[in-house]
Amino acid sequence: MARKSKHIRLQVAHKAAQMMAEEGISDYAFAKRKAAKFFGLIDGDALPSNDEINDAIKEHQAIFFDEEHEERLKILRLEALSLMKRLSAFNPHLTGSTLDGTAGRYPTIHIQIYADSMKEVEFFLLNHNIAYETRERKSRNKDPMQDKKIIPILTLEGSMGPIELLIYHVDDSKLNKTKFSITELERLLN
């Protein structure tokens, strides 16, 4: 029974990966539910982890989009680097699918920046004639007793899709470990 469950999880992971890579779905939970529904499973039955889906996305891209994917990834990373250099006063860090290599056909670049206030970043963008839209999202907390933190997001228009600037307070710079600074991204590109 455990083998069958593992096989089903793998199938769901690969179907979710296909949808994320080809349809531009970026929400893991939504992709998992949609893939589970495709196989006639009830929510919660044999749902893979985000890491399992990321592995499946990489496999899918290697099989179906190898050269196209590598070129797209390089363009996305160069665009992120260029913007990060302009935003260097805010200690920018690349995160997400552009960094880990799972960016699909409809990518969103995610850059974390650190400032004392959102207004500081907005003034910078306005002074440099960079158009943006504003929204918020609640951060995920492992401790259910803690209040979820609100993260302001400024969305810019990039050459291949949206670029999201996730604004954190300067004191939060050590929170996310999976991120690259300007120097680290330059090293990755060379």
C-alpha positions, -999 to 999 in steps of 0.1 A, spaced: 0 0 0 29 24 8 44 18 -27 11 26 -43 8 58 -23 43 68 -33 35 61 -70 3 82 -68 22 111 -51 48 110 -79 20 111 -105 4 140 -88 38 158 -85 45 153 -122 10 165 -133 13 196 -110 47 202 -124 34 200 -160 7 225 -152 31 249 -135 56 247 -163 32 249 -192 2 269 -179 19 294 -157 4 283 -124 25 296 -96 5 285 -66 17 251 -54 -14 244 -34 -37 251 -64 -15 230 -87 -16 201 -62 -54 202 -59 -59 205 -96 -35 176 -103 -52 155 -76 -86 162 -91 -72 152 -125 -65 117 -110 -99 116 -92 -83 120 -58 -98 138 -28 -79 168 -15 -53 156 10 -50 122 -6 -14 116 -17 -4 152 -22 33 157 -29 55 183 -11 66 215 -29 101 200 -31 87 169 -49 70 192 -73 101 213 -78 121 182 -87 93 172 -111 94 207 -127 131 204 -133 127 170 -149 98 182 -171 118 212 -183 149 191 -190 128 168 -212 105 193 -230 122 228 -228 159 221 -224 175 248 -246 145 271 -246 143 269 -208 180 276 -203 178 307 -225 147 320 -208 163 314 -174 194 334 -184 173 363 -197 153 363 -165 183 363 -143 200 390 -163 169 412 -160 167 405 -123 204 414 -119 200 447 -138 170 457 -115 188 446 -84 218 468 -93 194 498 -96 178 488 -62 212 482 -45 204 507 -17 177 482 -5 200 451 -3 180 431 -30 180 393 -31 167 371 -59 144 343 -47 119 319 -62 117 300 -95 141 324 -113 168 315 -88 161 278 -83 157 272 -121 120 262 -121 107 293 -139 81 283 -164 68 298 -196 49 325 -177 75 335 -151 73 360 -122 107 372 -110 107 376 -71 132 400 -55 133 406 -18 143 441 -8 148 455 27 138 490 38 127 509 69 94 516 52 75 509 20 73 546 13 111 547 10 109 522 -19 79 539 -35 98 572 -36 127 556 -52 106 540 -79 87 573 -85 119 593 -88 132 568 -114 99 567 -133 94 531 -127 56 522 -128 43 497 -102 12 483 -86 8 476 -49 -6 446 -31 0 426 1 3 390 11 4 373 45 36 355 52 35 319 63 44 312 99 54 278 112 40 288 146 2 290 144 1 310 176 20 339 160 3 365 139 10 363 102 31 392 90 19 413 61 44 416 33 39 446 9 45 437 -28 53 461 -55 47 446 -90 67 460 -120 63 450 -156 93 430 -168 103 419 -203 89 384 -199 63 389 -172 58 405 -138 86 413 -113 75 413 -77 94 433 -51 87 418 -17 94 444 9 108 433 42 120 454 71 157 458 73 158 437 104 143 407 85 172 402 62 182 368 77 147 352 74 149 335 40 180 314 34 172 306 -2 182 338 -18 210 353 -38 226 388 -35 239 408 -65 274 392 -61 260 357 -58 238 361 -88 267 375 -109 287 344 -99 259 322 -109 256 338 -144 294 335 -151 
